[in-house]
């Protein structure tokens, strides 16, 4: 199980709340055994987001996405969304 940062925990909560507001569905199952951030980071599907700037930059990617794109967190969070 990977350790998640305070940012990842808080950002996962925002992503989950936003997804629910837009779709009416839960993004993850919200199991009691792990934090929201942990569940989002370890989800078996891709979870990715970017900021709202003029040149959008990725600001969150879960483990599935990191593995799929073969990028470290530090590299990913500096990558423009257009790439």
C-alpha positions as CSV (number, residue, x, y, z in Angstrom):
1,X,0.0,0.0,0.0
2,X,1.5,3.4,-1.0
3,X,1.5,6.3,1.4
4,X,-0.4,9.3,0.1
5,X,0.4,13.0,0.9
6,X,-1.9,15.5,2.5
7,X,-2.3,17.0,-1.0
8,X,-3.2,13.7,-2.6
9,X,-5.8,13.1,0.2
10,X,-7.4,16.5,-0.2
11,X,-7.3,16.4,-4.0
12,X,-8.8,13.0,-4.1
13,X,-11.7,14.3,-2.0
14,X,-12.2,17.2,-4.4
15,X,-12.1,14.8,-7.4
16,X,-14.6,12.4,-5.8
17,X,-17.0,15.2,-4.8
18,X,-16.7,16.8,-8.3
19,X,-17.3,13.5,-10.0
20,X,-20.4,12.9,-7.8
21,X,-21.8,16.4,-8.5
22,X,-21.4,16.0,-12.3
23,X,-22.4,12.4,-12.8
24,X,-24.5,11.5,-9.7
25,X,-22.3,8.4,-9.3
26,X,-19.5,7.5,-6.9
27,X,-16.0,7.4,-8.4
28,X,-14.8,4.8,-5.9
29,X,-16.5,2.5,-3.4
30,X,-15.2,4.4,-0.3
31,X,-14.2,1.4,1.8
32,X,-13.7,1.9,5.5
33,X,-10.3,0.2,5.5
34,X,-8.4,2.9,3.6
35,X,-8.5,6.7,3.3
36,X,-10.1,8.4,0.3
37,X,-6.7,9.4,-1.0
38,X,-5.4,5.8,-0.7
39,X,-8.4,4.3,-2.5
40,X,-8.2,6.9,-5.3
41,X,-4.5,6.5,-5.7
42,X,-4.7,2.7,-5.8
43,X,-7.9,2.4,-7.9
44,X,-7.7,-0.1,-10.7
45,X,-8.7,2.5,-13.2
46,X,-7.0,5.8,-14.4
47,X,-7.7,9.0,-12.3
48,X,-6.1,12.1,-13.8
49,X,-6.7,15.8,-13.3
50,X,-5.1,19.1,-14.3
51,X,-5.2,22.7,-13.0
52,X,-7.2,25.5,-14.5
53,X,-4.5,27.7,-15.9
54,X,-4.1,29.1,-19.4
55,X,-1.7,26.2,-20.3
56,X,-3.2,23.3,-18.3
57,X,-0.7,21.3,-16.3
58,X,-1.4,17.8,-14.9
59,X,-1.7,18.0,-11.1
60,X,-2.9,14.5,-10.1
61,X,-2.5,11.0,-11.4
62,X,-3.1,7.8,-9.6
63,X,-0.9,4.7,-9.6
64,X,-2.6,3.1,-12.5
65,X,-2.0,6.2,-14.6
66,X,1.6,6.5,-13.4
67,X,2.2,2.9,-14.5
68,X,0.4,3.2,-17.8
69,X,2.3,6.4,-18.8
70,X,5.5,5.2,-17.2
71,X,6.1,8.5,-15.5
72,X,7.2,9.5,-12.0
73,X,4.9,11.8,-10.0
74,X,7.4,14.6,-10.1
75,X,7.6,14.4,-14.0
76,X,3.9,14.1,-14.4
77,X,3.0,17.1,-12.3
78,X,5.1,19.3,-14.6
79,X,3.6,17.9,-17.8
80,X,1.1,20.1,-19.8
81,X,-2.2,18.4,-20.4
82,X,-1.8,18.9,-24.2
83,X,0.9,16.3,-24.1
